[in-house]
Amino acid sequence: MREPIIAIFAASPALASVLSMVVAGDPKLRVRVFDSAVSLRAYMRIAPISVLVCDCDREDVDMPAFVMSLREDPDAAERRFSSIALSRQVSRSFKRQIDASGIDEVLVKPMSPRHLLERVHARLARRSRSPSSPRPRHRPLEWGPNVVELFPGGQPAL
């Protein structure tokens, strides 16, 4: 079995460097860092990724819409990847965007890079338990310490 590929698409080179260093510390994981949406999309068309770590604080990319477009790209090598978003702030409208995009988890920054590594491992374990089952369109997010639960207690009244 091939090593899982973890794609990191951060808002700054410094954050990307720290996150990739911690995740790459696990010899069972391969890490690829991307500095643009174009390079990430091009890579995903030639190689499958297992987990996408994306930073919603990038000013050049609407990350929820971008993740949704990656999941719907017919030319992608793998569209059933797990996704973990990073964000400084979480508003009600942002929560709705995240839910619609298919992003699996949101970690609020600042967070420990080791916590991110734990969440990557949790995503990989979840994938390995059900690799062939179809991905549900709407599902509850995983949550725990420093992970935002979308709509605690059910959908909000609009």
DSSP file with accessible surface (Angstrom, degrees, kcal/mol):
  #  RESIDUE AA STRUCTURE BP1 BP2  ACC     N-H-->O    O-->H-N    N-H-->O    O-->H-N    TCO  KAPPA ALPHA  PHI   PSI    X-CA   Y-CA   Z-CA
    1    1 A M              0   0  224      0, 0.0     2,-0.1     0, 0.0     0, 0.0   0.000 360.0 360.0 360.0 139.1    0.0    0.0    0.0
    2    2 A R        -     0   0  109      1,-0.1     3,-0.1     3,-0.0     0, 0.0  -0.361 360.0 -98.2 -75.6 155.7    1.3    3.5   -0.9
    3    3 A E        -     0   0   87      1,-0.1    26,-0.2    -2,-0.1    -1,-0.1  -0.489  45.3-103.8 -70.6 140.2    2.0    6.0    1.8
    4    4 A P        -     0   0   24      0, 0.0    26,-2.7     0, 0.0     2,-0.5  -0.385  31.2-135.5 -64.6 140.9   -0.8    8.6    2.3
    5    5 A I  E     -a   30   0A   5     24,-0.2    45,-2.8    43,-0.1    46,-1.6  -0.889  13.6-160.4-101.4 125.7   -0.1   12.0    0.8
    6    6 A I  E     -ab  31  51A   0     24,-3.3    26,-2.5    -2,-0.5     2,-0.5  -0.929   7.3-155.2-106.4 118.2   -1.0   15.0    2.9
    7    7 A A  E     -ab  32  52A   0     44,-2.8    46,-3.4    -2,-0.6     2,-0.5  -0.826   5.3-161.6 -95.8 130.8   -1.4   18.2    0.9
    8    8 A I  E     +ab  33  53A   1     24,-2.8    26,-2.8    -2,-0.5     2,-0.4  -0.963  14.5 174.5-117.5 123.7   -0.8   21.5    2.8
    9    9 A F  E     + b   0  54A   1     44,-2.9    46,-2.4    -2,-0.5     2,-0.1  -0.823  21.0 174.1-128.6  85.5   -2.1   24.7    1.3
   10   10 A A        -     0   0    5     24,-0.5    -2,-0.0    -2,-0.4    44,-0.0  -0.485  42.3-119.8 -98.3 167.1   -1.4   27.4    4.0
   11   11 A A  S    S+     0   0   43     -2,-0.1    48,-0.2     1,-0.1    -1,-0.1   0.734  96.4  27.9 -77.1 -23.0   -1.8   31.1    4.0
   12   12 A S  S  > S-     0   0   51      1,-0.1     4,-2.5    46,-0.1     5,-0.2  -0.982  74.0-124.5-139.2 152.2    1.9   31.8    4.6
   13   13 A P  H  > S+     0   0  116      0, 0.0     4,-2.3     0, 0.0     5,-0.2   0.857 112.2  56.3 -61.1 -33.6    5.2   30.1    3.8
   14   14 A A  H  > S+     0   0   70      2,-0.2     4,-2.2     1,-0.2     5,-0.2   0.940 109.6  43.6 -65.1 -46.5    6.1   30.1    7.5
   15   15 A L  H  > S+     0   0   40      1,-0.2     4,-2.8     2,-0.2     5,-0.3   0.927 113.1  52.3 -64.6 -42.2    3.0   28.3    8.5
   16   16 A A  H  X S+     0   0    8     -4,-2.5     4,-2.7     1,-0.2     5,-0.2   0.911 109.6  50.5 -59.6 -40.5    3.3   25.8    5.7
   17   17 A S  H  X S+     0   0   73     -4,-2.3     4,-2.2     2,-0.2    -1,-0.2   0.933 112.3  45.0 -64.5 -45.9    6.9   25.1    6.8
   18   18 A V  H  X S+     0   0   62     -4,-2.2     4,-2.1     2,-0.2     5,-0.2   0.946 116.2  45.9 -64.7 -47.4    6.0   24.5   10.4
   19   19 A L  H  X S+     0   0    1     -4,-2.8     4,-2.6     1,-0.2     5,-0.3   0.928 114.0  47.9 -63.6 -43.8    3.0   22.3    9.5
   20   20 A S  H  X S+     0   0   24     -4,-2.7     4,-2.8    -5,-0.3    -1,-0.2   0.888 109.2  54.1 -66.9 -35.4    4.9   20.3    6.9
   21   21 A M  H  X S+     0   0  129     -4,-2.2     4,-0.7    -5,-0.2    -1,-0.2   0.931 112.4  43.3 -63.3 -43.9    7.8   19.7    9.3
   22   22 A V  H >< S+     0   0   21     -4,-2.1     3,-0.7     2,-0.2     4,-0.3   0.943 117.6  44.2 -68.7 -46.3    5.6   18.3   12.0
   23   23 A V  H >< S+     0   0    1     -4,-2.6     3,-1.8     1,-0.2     6,-0.2   0.922 110.9  54.5 -66.7 -39.7    3.5   16.1    9.6
   24   24 A A  H 3< S+     0   0   55     -4,-2.8    -1,-0.2     1,-0.3    -2,-0.2   0.670  88.2  80.7 -69.3 -13.3    6.6   14.9    7.7
   25   25 A G  T << S+     0   0   60     -3,-0.7    -1,-0.3    -4,-0.7    -2,-0.2   0.691  77.1  80.3 -64.5 -17.5    8.0   13.8   11.1
   26   26 A D  S X  S-     0   0   27     -3,-1.8     3,-2.0    -4,-0.3    -1,-0.1  -0.828  74.9-154.5 -89.3 114.0    5.8   10.7   10.7
   27   27 A P  T 3  S+     0   0  107      0, 0.0    -1,-0.1     0, 0.0    -2,-0.1   0.650  90.1  64.3 -67.1 -10.4    7.8    8.5    8.3
   28   28 A K  T 3  S+     0   0  157    -25,-0.0     2,-0.4     2,-0.0    -4,-0.1   0.452  95.6  72.1 -88.7  -2.0    4.5    6.8    7.2
   29   29 A L    <   -     0   0   14     -3,-2.0     2,-0.4    -6,-0.2   -24,-0.2  -0.914  65.7-151.0-117.1 142.5    3.2   10.1    5.6
   30   30 A R  E     -a    5   0A  77    -26,-2.7   -24,-3.3    -2,-0.4     2,-0.4  -0.933  18.1-155.3-106.2 135.6    4.3   11.9    2.5
   31   31 A V  E     -a    6   0A  24     -2,-0.4     2,-0.4   -26,-0.2   -24,-0.2  -0.919  12.4-174.5-116.8 136.3    3.8   15.7    2.6
   32   32 A R  E     -a    7   0A  89    -26,-2.5   -24,-2.8    -2,-0.4     2,-0.4  -0.999  11.3-155.2-127.4 128.0    3.4   18.0   -0.3
   33   33 A V  E     -a    8   0A  70     -2,-0.4     2,-0.4   -26,-0.2   -24,-0.2  -0.878   8.7-163.6-105.3 136.1    3.2   21.8    0.2
   34   34 A F        -     0   0   18    -26,-2.8   -24,-0.5    -2,-0.4     3,-0.1  -0.949  17.3-171.2-122.5 139.2    1.5   24.0   -2.3
   35   35 A D  S    S+     0   0  129     -2,-0.4     2,-0.3     1,-0.1    -1,-0.1   0.464  73.7  35.6-106.2  -4.0    1.8   27.8   -2.7
   36   36 A S  S  > S-     0   0   38      1,-0.1     4,-2.0    24,-0.0     5,-0.2  -0.994  71.7-125.4-147.3 155.7   -1.0   28.3   -5.2
   37   37 A A  H  > S+     0   0   22     -2,-0.3     4,-2.7     1,-0.2     5,-0.2   0.866 111.8  57.2 -64.6 -35.0   -4.4   26.9   -6.1
   38   38 A V  H  > S+     0   0  116      1,-0.2     4,-2.5     2,-0.2    -1,-0.2   0.933 107.6  45.7 -64.2 -45.3   -3.2   26.2   -9.6
   39   39 A S  H  > S+     0   0   36      2,-0.2     4,-2.3     1,-0.2    -1,-0.2   0.896 113.3  50.0 -68.5 -36.8   -0.3   24.0   -8.5
   40   40 A L  H  X S+     0   0    0     -4,-2.0     4,-2.5     2,-0.2    -2,-0.2   0.950 112.4  46.8 -65.2 -47.1   -2.5   22.1   -6.1
   41   41 A R  H  X S+     0   0   57     -4,-2.7     4,-1.0     1,-0.2    -2,-0.2   0.932 112.4  50.4 -61.0 -43.0   -5.2   21.4   -8.7
   42   42 A A  H >X S+     0   0   54     -4,-2.5     3,-0.6    -5,-0.2     4,-0.5   0.921 111.2  48.6 -62.4 -42.4   -2.6   20.3  -11.2
   43   43 A Y  H >X S+     0   0   39     -4,-2.3     4,-2.3     1,-0.2     3,-1.7   0.921 107.0  55.6 -62.9 -43.3   -1.0   18.0   -8.7
   44   44 A M  H 3< S+     0   0    4     -4,-2.5    33,-3.4     1,-0.3    34,-0.5   0.697 100.9  60.2 -66.5 -16.8   -4.4   16.5   -7.8
   45   45 A R  H << S+     0   0  109     -4,-1.0    -1,-0.3    -3,-0.6    -2,-0.2   0.669 116.0  31.5 -82.9 -15.5   -4.9   15.7  -11.5
   46   46 A I  H << S+     0   0  137     -3,-1.7    -2,-0.2    -4,-0.5    -1,-0.1   0.634 125.9  29.9-113.4 -18.9   -1.9   13.4  -11.6
   47   47 A A  S  < S-     0   0   18     -4,-2.3    -1,-0.3    -5,-0.1    30,-0.3  -1.000  75.6-120.3-143.6 140.7   -1.7   12.0   -8.1
   48   48 A P        -     0   0   34      0, 0.0     2,-0.3     0, 0.0   -43,-0.1  -0.521  23.8-154.3 -77.4 143.4   -4.2   11.1   -5.4
   49   49 A I        -     0   0    0     29,-0.3   -43,-0.2    -2,-0.2     3,-0.1  -0.857   9.9-158.3-110.7 156.7   -4.1   12.8   -2.0
   50   50 A S  S    S+     0   0    6    -45,-2.8    32,-2.7     1,-0.3     2,-0.4   0.816  77.9  16.8 -97.9 -43.2   -5.4   11.4    1.2
   51   51 A V  E     -bc   6  82A   0    -46,-1.6   -44,-2.8    30,-0.2     2,-0.5  -0.998  61.7-155.7-137.0 133.7   -5.8   14.5    3.3
   52   52 A L  E     -bc   7  83A   0     30,-2.8    32,-3.0    -2,-0.4     2,-0.6  -0.941   4.6-164.6-106.6 123.4   -5.9   18.2    2.3
   53   53 A V  E     -bc   8  84A   2    -46,-3.4   -44,-2.9    -2,-0.5     2,-0.4  -0.950  20.4-179.8-104.6 113.0   -5.0   20.7    5.0
   54   54 A C  E     -bc   9  85A   0     30,-2.5    32,-2.4    -2,-0.6     2,-0.7  -0.940  25.3-137.7-124.1 141.1   -6.2   24.1    3.7
   55   55 A D  E >   - c   0  86A   1    -46,-2.4     3,-1.3    -2,-0.4    32,-0.2  -0.851   6.4-164.0-100.1 113.1   -6.0   27.5    5.3
   56   56 A C  T 3  S+     0   0   21     30,-3.1     7,-0.2    -2,-0.7    31,-0.2   0.519  82.2  75.7 -74.8  -4.2   -9.1   29.6    5.0
   57   57 A D  T 3   +     0   0   26     29,-0.4    -1,-0.3     5,-0.1     2,-0.2   0.391  64.2 119.2 -89.3   5.0   -7.2   32.7    5.8
   58   58 A R    <   -     0   0   33     -3,-1.3     3,-0.4     1,-0.1     5,-0.2  -0.528  55.0-153.9 -66.1 133.9   -5.7   32.9    2.4
   59   59 A E  S    S+     0   0  194     -2,-0.2    -1,-0.1     1,-0.2    -3,-0.0   0.694  88.1  56.1 -84.1 -18.1   -6.7   36.1    0.8
   60   60 A D  S    S+     0   0  106      1,-0.1     2,-0.4     2,-0.0    -1,-0.2   0.503 105.0  52.8 -93.3  -4.0   -6.4   34.9   -2.8
   61   61 A V        -     0   0   24     -3,-0.4     2,-1.3    -5,-0.1    -1,-0.1  -0.995  67.5-140.1-138.1 132.0   -8.7   31.8   -2.5
   62   62 A D     >  -     0   0   92     -2,-0.4     4,-2.5     1,-0.2     5,-0.2  -0.781  32.0-163.4 -81.9  94.8  -12.3   31.3   -1.4
   63   63 A M  H  > S+     0   0    2     -2,-1.3     4,-3.0    -5,-0.2     5,-0.3   0.883  78.6  51.2 -61.4 -44.5  -11.3   28.1    0.3
   64   64 A P  H  > S+     0   0    8      0, 0.0     4,-2.2     0, 0.0    -1,-0.2   0.950 115.2  43.9 -58.0 -43.7  -14.7   26.5    0.8
   65   65 A A  H  > S+     0   0   48      1,-0.2     4,-2.3     2,-0.2    -2,-0.2   0.897 113.8  51.6 -66.4 -37.5  -15.6   27.0   -2.9
   66   66 A F  H  X S+     0   0   18     -4,-2.5     4,-2.1     2,-0.2    -1,-0.2   0.931 109.3  48.7 -66.1 -44.4  -12.1   25.8   -3.9
   67   67 A V  H  X S+     0   0    0     -4,-3.0     4,-2.2     1,-0.2    -1,-0.2   0.923 111.0  51.2 -62.0 -42.3  -12.4   22.6   -1.9
   68   68 A M  H  X S+     0   0   46     -4,-2.2     4,-1.5    -5,-0.3    -1,-0.2   0.925 108.8  51.2 -60.7 -41.1  -15.8   22.0   -3.4
   69   69 A S  H  X S+     0   0   37     -4,-2.3     4,-0.6     1,-0.2    -1,-0.2   0.869 108.3  52.0 -66.3 -33.5  -14.4   22.5   -6.9
   70   70 A L  H >< S+     0   0    1     -4,-2.1     3,-0.7     1,-0.2    -1,-0.2   0.902 108.9  50.3 -66.4 -39.9  -11.6   20.0   -6.2
   71   71 A R  H 3< S+     0   0   26     -4,-2.2    -1,-0.2     1,-0.2    -2,-0.2   0.778 115.4  43.2 -68.0 -27.3  -14.2   17.4   -5.1
   72   72 A E  H 3< S+     0   0  107     -4,-1.5    -1,-0.2    -5,-0.2    -2,-0.2   0.443  81.9 119.6 -98.9   0.8  -16.2   17.9   -8.2
   73   73 A D    X<  -     0   0   10     -3,-0.7     3,-1.5    -4,-0.6    -3,-0.0  -0.516  50.4-158.6 -71.6 113.7  -13.3   18.0  -10.7
   74   74 A P  T 3  S+     0   0  105      0, 0.0    -1,-0.2     0, 0.0     5,-0.1   0.729  90.4  55.9 -67.6 -17.3  -13.8   15.1  -13.1
   75   75 A D  T 3  S+     0   0  104      3,-0.0     2,-0.1    -3,-0.0    -2,-0.1   0.461  80.3 117.1 -92.7  -1.6  -10.1   15.1  -14.0
   76   76 A A    <   -     0   0   17     -3,-1.5   -31,-0.3    -6,-0.1     3,-0.2  -0.403  65.6-138.0 -69.4 142.5   -8.9   14.6  -10.4
   77   77 A A  S    S+     0   0   49    -33,-3.4     2,-0.3   -30,-0.3    -1,-0.1   0.800  93.7  12.4 -67.9 -28.8   -7.0   11.4   -9.6
   78   78 A E        +     0   0   50    -34,-0.5    -1,-0.3   -31,-0.3   -29,-0.3  -0.934  55.5 175.3-151.1 124.0   -9.0   11.1   -6.3
   79   79 A R  S    S+     0   0  117     -2,-0.3     2,-0.5    -3,-0.2    -1,-0.1   0.482  71.8  77.2-106.1  -5.7  -12.1   13.1   -5.3
   80   80 A R        +     0   0   74    -31,-0.1     2,-0.2     2,-0.0    -1,-0.2  -0.353  65.0 138.8-100.8  52.1  -12.7   11.3   -2.0
   81   81 A F        -     0   0    0     -2,-0.5     2,-0.2    -3,-0.2   -30,-0.2  -0.622  53.3-117.8 -91.6 155.3  -10.0   13.0    0.1
   82   82 A S  E     -c   51   0A   6    -32,-2.7   -30,-2.8    -2,-0.2     2,-0.4  -0.608  30.3-153.4 -85.3 155.0  -10.4   14.1    3.6
   83   83 A S  E     -c   52   0A   0    -32,-0.2    22,-1.2    -2,-0.2    21,-0.9  -0.996  16.2-171.8-138.3 138.8  -10.1   17.8    4.4
   84   84 A I  E     -cd  53 105A   0    -32,-3.0   -30,-2.5    -2,-0.4     2,-0.3  -0.995  15.4-156.8-126.5 121.4   -9.1   19.8    7.4
   85   85 A A  E     -cd  54 106A   0     20,-3.0    22,-3.1    -2,-0.4     2,-0.4  -0.768   1.5-152.9-100.0 146.6   -9.5   23.6    7.3
   86   86 A L  E     +cd  55 107A   1    -32,-2.4   -30,-3.1    -2,-0.3   -29,-0.4  -0.934  22.8 164.5-114.0 139.5   -7.6   26.1    9.4
   87   87 A S  E     - d   0 108A   4     20,-1.9    22,-2.9    -2,-0.4     3,-0.1  -0.988  39.3-146.6-155.7 147.2   -9.1   29.5   10.3
   88   88 A R  S    S+     0   0  152     -2,-0.3     2,-0.3    20,-0.2    -1,-0.1   0.817  91.1  25.3 -78.4 -35.4   -8.6   32.4   12.7
   89   89 A Q        -     0   0  155     19,-0.0     2,-0.5     2,-0.0    -1,-0.2  -0.967  61.8-158.6-133.3 150.7  -12.3   33.2   12.9
   90   90 A V        +     0   0   41     -2,-0.3     2,-0.2    -3,-0.1    18,-0.0  -0.952  17.1 177.3-133.7 110.7  -15.5   31.3   12.5
   91   91 A S     >  -     0   0   58     -2,-0.5     4,-2.4     1,-0.1     5,-0.2  -0.568  44.6-102.9-102.4 172.6  -18.8   33.1   11.8
   92   92 A R  H  > S+     0   0  141      1,-0.2     4,-1.9     2,-0.2     5,-0.1   0.916 123.4  48.1 -62.6 -42.6  -22.2   31.8   11.1
   93   93 A S  H  > S+     0   0   63      1,-0.2     4,-2.2     2,-0.2    -1,-0.2   0.901 110.4  52.2 -67.3 -36.4  -21.9   32.4    7.3
   94   94 A F  H  > S+     0   0   21      1,-0.2     4,-2.7     2,-0.2     5,-0.2   0.917 106.8  53.6 -64.4 -40.5  -18.5   30.8    7.3
   95   95 A K  H  X S+     0   0   53     -4,-2.4     4,-2.4     1,-0.2    -1,-0.2   0.912 108.3  49.5 -60.6 -41.3  -20.0   27.7    9.0
   96   96 A R  H  X S+     0   0   99     -4,-1.9     4,-2.2     2,-0.2    -1,-0.2   0.910 111.3  49.3 -64.4 -41.4  -22.6   27.5    6.3
   97   97 A Q  H  X S+     0   0   89     -4,-2.2     4,-1.7     2,-0.2    -2,-0.2   0.920 111.3  49.3 -63.0 -43.4  -19.9   27.7    3.6
   98   98 A I  H  X>S+     0   0    0     -4,-2.7     5,-1.2     2,-0.2     4,-0.9   0.930 110.8  49.8 -62.7 -45.1  -17.8   25.0    5.2
   99   99 A D  H ><5S+     0   0   25     -4,-2.4     3,-0.6     1,-0.2    -1,-0.2   0.927 112.5  47.0 -61.7 -42.3  -20.8   22.7    5.6
  100  100 A A  H 3<5S+     0   0   40     -4,-2.2    -1,-0.2     1,-0.2    -2,-0.2   0.804 107.2  58.7 -70.5 -25.7  -21.8   23.1    1.9
  101  101 A S  H 3<5S-     0   0    1     -4,-1.7    -1,-0.2    -5,-0.2    -2,-0.2   0.683 107.0-119.1 -79.7 -20.4  -18.2   22.6    0.7
  102  102 A G  T <<5 +     0   0    4     -4,-0.9     2,-0.2    -3,-0.6   -19,-0.2   0.594  54.4 158.9  89.2  11.2  -17.7   19.2    2.2
  103  103 A I      < -     0   0    0     -5,-1.2    -1,-0.3     1,-0.1   -19,-0.1  -0.514  31.6-151.5 -67.7 134.9  -14.8   20.2    4.4
  104  104 A D        +     0   0    5    -21,-0.9    38,-1.0    -2,-0.2     2,-0.3   0.836  65.6   7.8 -81.3 -37.6  -14.6   17.6    7.2
  105  105 A E  E     -d   84   0A   0    -22,-1.2   -20,-3.0    36,-0.2     2,-0.4  -0.986  54.9-148.8-144.6 155.5  -13.1   19.5   10.1
  106  106 A V  E     -d   85   0A   1     42,-0.3    42,-1.8    36,-0.3     2,-0.5  -0.998  10.5-164.5-127.3 126.4  -12.2   23.1   11.1
  107  107 A L  E     -dE  86 147A   0    -22,-3.1   -20,-1.9    -2,-0.4     2,-0.4  -0.941  19.9-132.4-107.3 130.8   -9.3   23.8   13.4
  108  108 A V  E     -d   87   0A  40     38,-1.2   -20,-0.2    -2,-0.5   -22,-0.0  -0.706  37.2 -96.4 -86.8 128.7   -9.3   27.3   14.9
  109  109 A K  S    S+     0   0   32    -22,-2.9     2,-0.1    -2,-0.4     3,-0.0  -0.639 101.7  52.6 -85.0 147.9   -5.9   29.0   14.8
  110  110 A P  S    S+     0   0  130      0, 0.0     2,-0.3     0, 0.0    -2,-0.1   0.515  81.6 146.6 -76.7 144.9   -3.7   29.3   16.6
  111  111 A M        -     0   0   28     -2,-0.1    -2,-0.1    -4,-0.1    35,-0.0  -0.934  53.5 -91.7-139.3 162.5   -3.5   25.6   17.2
  112  112 A S    >>  -     0   0   60     -2,-0.3     4,-1.8     1,-0.1     3,-0.5  -0.600  24.1-139.0 -75.4 132.5   -0.7   23.2   17.9
  113  113 A P  H 3> S+     0   0   35      0, 0.0     4,-2.2     0, 0.0    -1,-0.1   0.848 107.1  58.8 -59.1 -29.7    0.9   21.6   14.8
  114  114 A R  H 3> S+     0   0  166      2,-0.2     4,-2.2     1,-0.2     5,-0.1   0.869 101.3  54.0 -66.5 -34.8    0.9   18.4   16.8
  115  115 A H  H <> S+     0   0   26     -3,-0.5     4,-2.2     2,-0.2    -1,-0.2   0.914 106.6  52.0 -64.1 -40.2   -2.9   18.7   17.2
  116  116 A L  H  X S+     0   0    0     -4,-1.8     4,-2.5     1,-0.2    -2,-0.2   0.935 107.4  52.2 -60.1 -44.5   -3.1   18.9   13.4
  117  117 A L  H  X S+     0   0   23     -4,-2.2     4,-2.5     1,-0.2    -2,-0.2   0.915 108.2  51.6 -59.7 -40.5   -1.0   15.8   13.1
  118  118 A E  H  X S+     0   0  121     -4,-2.2     4,-2.2     1,-0.2    -1,-0.2   0.912 110.6  48.1 -60.7 -42.5   -3.4   14.0   15.5
  119  119 A R  H  X S+     0   0   45     -4,-2.2     4,-2.4     2,-0.2    -1,-0.2   0.865 108.7  53.9 -69.4 -34.9   -6.4   15.1   13.4
  120  120 A V  H  X S+     0   0    0     -4,-2.5     4,-2.5     2,-0.2    -2,-0.2   0.948 109.7  48.2 -61.5 -46.0   -4.6   13.9   10.2
  121  121 A H  H  X S+     0   0   74     -4,-2.5     4,-2.5     1,-0.2    -2,-0.2   0.897 110.3  51.7 -62.0 -39.1   -4.2   10.5   11.7
  122  122 A A  H  X S+     0   0   34     -4,-2.2     4,-2.2     2,-0.2    -1,-0.2   0.912 110.2  48.8 -64.0 -41.3   -7.8   10.5   12.8
  123  123 A R  H  X S+     0   0    9     -4,-2.4     4,-2.1     2,-0.2    -2,-0.2   0.911 112.1  48.6 -63.5 -43.1   -8.9   11.3    9.2
  124  124 A L  H  X S+     0   0   26     -4,-2.5     4,-2.3     2,-0.2    -2,-0.2   0.904 110.6  50.7 -65.0 -40.5   -6.7    8.6    7.8
  125  125 A A  H  X S+     0   0   39     -4,-2.5     4,-1.4     1,-0.2    -2,-0.2   0.912 110.0  50.2 -63.6 -40.8   -8.0    6.0   10.3
  126  126 A R  H  X S+     0   0   90     -4,-2.2     4,-1.0     1,-0.2    -1,-0.2   0.905 110.8  49.6 -64.2 -40.7  -11.6    6.9    9.3
  127  127 A R  H  < S+     0   0   56     -4,-2.1     3,-0.4     1,-0.2    -1,-0.2   0.895 108.5  52.6 -63.1 -41.7  -10.7    6.5    5.6
  128  128 A S  H  < S+     0   0   82     -4,-2.3    -1,-0.2     1,-0.2    -2,-0.2   0.784 104.6  56.2 -70.5 -24.4   -9.1    3.1    6.2
  129  129 A R  H  < S+     0   0  178     -4,-1.4    -1,-0.2     1,-0.2    -2,-0.2   0.797 126.3  17.4 -74.4 -29.5  -12.2    1.8    8.0
  130  130 A S  S >< S+     0   0   50     -4,-1.0     3,-0.6    -3,-0.4    -1,-0.2  -0.377  71.3 151.7-140.7  62.0  -14.5    2.6    5.1
  131  131 A P  T 3  S+     0   0   85      0, 0.0    -1,-0.1     0, 0.0    -3,-0.1   0.773  78.5  40.1 -68.1 -24.9  -12.5    3.1    1.9
  132  132 A S  T 3  S+     0   0  115      2,-0.1     3,-0.1    -5,-0.0    -2,-0.0   0.531  87.3 106.1-103.8  -5.0  -15.2    2.0   -0.5
  133  133 A S  S <  S-     0   0   49     -3,-0.6    -3,-0.1     1,-0.1     2,-0.0  -0.496  78.8-104.6 -75.1 144.3  -18.3    3.6    1.1
  134  134 A P        -     0   0  114      0, 0.0    -1,-0.1     0, 0.0    -2,-0.1  -0.346  34.2-110.5 -67.2 148.4  -19.7    6.6   -0.8
  135  135 A R        -     0   0   70     -3,-0.1     2,-0.1     1,-0.0     3,-0.0  -0.676  32.7-126.5 -80.5 120.1  -19.0   10.0    0.8
  136  136 A P        -     0   0   74      0, 0.0     3,-0.1     0, 0.0    -1,-0.0  -0.406   7.5-137.7 -67.8 145.2  -22.3   11.5    2.2
  137  137 A R  S    S+     0   0  129      1,-0.2     2,-0.5    -2,-0.1   -35,-0.1   0.920  91.6  28.8 -68.6 -46.4  -23.1   15.0    1.0
  138  138 A H  S    S+     0   0  123    -36,-0.0    -1,-0.2    -3,-0.0   -38,-0.1  -0.974  77.0 146.8-121.0 123.6  -24.2   16.3    4.4
  139  139 A R        -     0   0   32     -2,-0.5     2,-0.1   -40,-0.2   -37,-0.1  -0.982  50.7 -91.5-149.0 156.8  -22.8   14.8    7.5
  140  140 A P        -     0   0  114      0, 0.0     2,-0.1     0, 0.0    11,-0.1  -0.425  46.4-114.7 -70.4 145.2  -21.9   16.0   11.0
  141  141 A L        -     0   0   16      9,-0.2     2,-0.3    -2,-0.1   -36,-0.2  -0.480  24.6-112.7 -74.9 150.9  -18.4   17.3   11.4
  142  142 A E        +     0   0   68    -38,-1.0     2,-0.3    -2,-0.1   -36,-0.3  -0.599  47.2 176.6 -72.1 144.0  -15.9   15.5   13.7
  143  143 A W        +     0   0  148     -2,-0.3     5,-0.1   -38,-0.1     3,-0.1  -0.990  19.3 128.6-152.6 160.3  -15.1   17.7   16.6
  144  144 A G    >   +     0   0   28     -2,-0.3     3,-2.1     3,-0.3     5,-0.1  -0.872  68.3   0.2-175.4-150.7  -13.2   17.8   19.9
  145  145 A P  T 3  S-     0   0  110      0, 0.0     3,-0.1     0, 0.0     0, 0.0  -0.325 136.2  -1.7 -60.5 128.6  -10.7   20.1   21.5
  146  146 A N  T 3  S+     0   0   65      1,-0.2   -38,-1.2   -39,-0.1     2,-0.4   0.671 106.5 115.3  66.1  19.3  -10.0   23.1   19.2
  147  147 A V  B <   -E  107   0A   9     -3,-2.1     2,-0.4   -40,-0.2    -3,-0.3  -0.980  64.8-128.9-119.5 131.4  -12.4   21.7   16.5
  148  148 A V        -     0   0   23    -42,-1.8     2,-0.5    -2,-0.4   -42,-0.3  -0.644  12.5-144.9 -84.6 126.3  -15.5   23.7   15.7
  149  149 A E        -     0   0   59     -2,-0.4     2,-0.5   -44,-0.1    -6,-0.1  -0.792  17.6-134.9 -86.9 125.6  -18.8   21.8   15.7
  150  150 A L  S    S-     0   0   17     -2,-0.5    -9,-0.2     1,-0.2     4,-0.2  -0.704  80.1  -4.8 -80.0 131.1  -21.1   23.2   13.0
  151  151 A F  S >  S-     0   0   29     -2,-0.5     3,-2.0     1,-0.1    -1,-0.2   0.954  78.7-149.8  55.9  61.5  -24.6   23.7   14.3
  152  152 A P  T 3  S+     0   0   82      0, 0.0    -1,-0.1     0, 0.0    -3,-0.0  -0.399  84.7  17.6 -59.2 130.6  -24.4   22.3   17.8
  153  153 A G  T 3  S-     0   0   91     -2,-0.1     2,-0.2     3,-0.0    -2,-0.1   0.649 133.7 -58.0  81.2  13.7  -27.8   20.9   18.6
  154  154 A G  S <  S-     0   0   44     -3,-2.0     0, 0.0    -4,-0.2     0, 0.0  -0.482  89.4 -23.5 111.4-179.9  -29.0   20.8   15.0
  155  155 A Q        -     0   0  138     -2,-0.2     2,-0.1     1,-0.1     3,-0.0  -0.371  68.2-116.7 -66.8 140.1  -29.4   23.2   12.1
  156  156 A P        -     0   0   35      0, 0.0     2,-0.3     0, 0.0    -1,-0.1  -0.442  27.7-107.8 -76.1 151.7  -29.8   26.9   13.1
  157  157 A A              0   0   94     -2,-0.1     0, 0.0     1,-0.1     0, 0.0  -0.628 360.0 360.0 -75.4 131.4  -33.0   28.7   12.2
  158  158 A L              0   0  170     -2,-0.3    -1,-0.1    -3,-0.0    -3,-0.0  -0.539 360.0 360.0 -94.3 360.0  -32.3   31.2    9.4
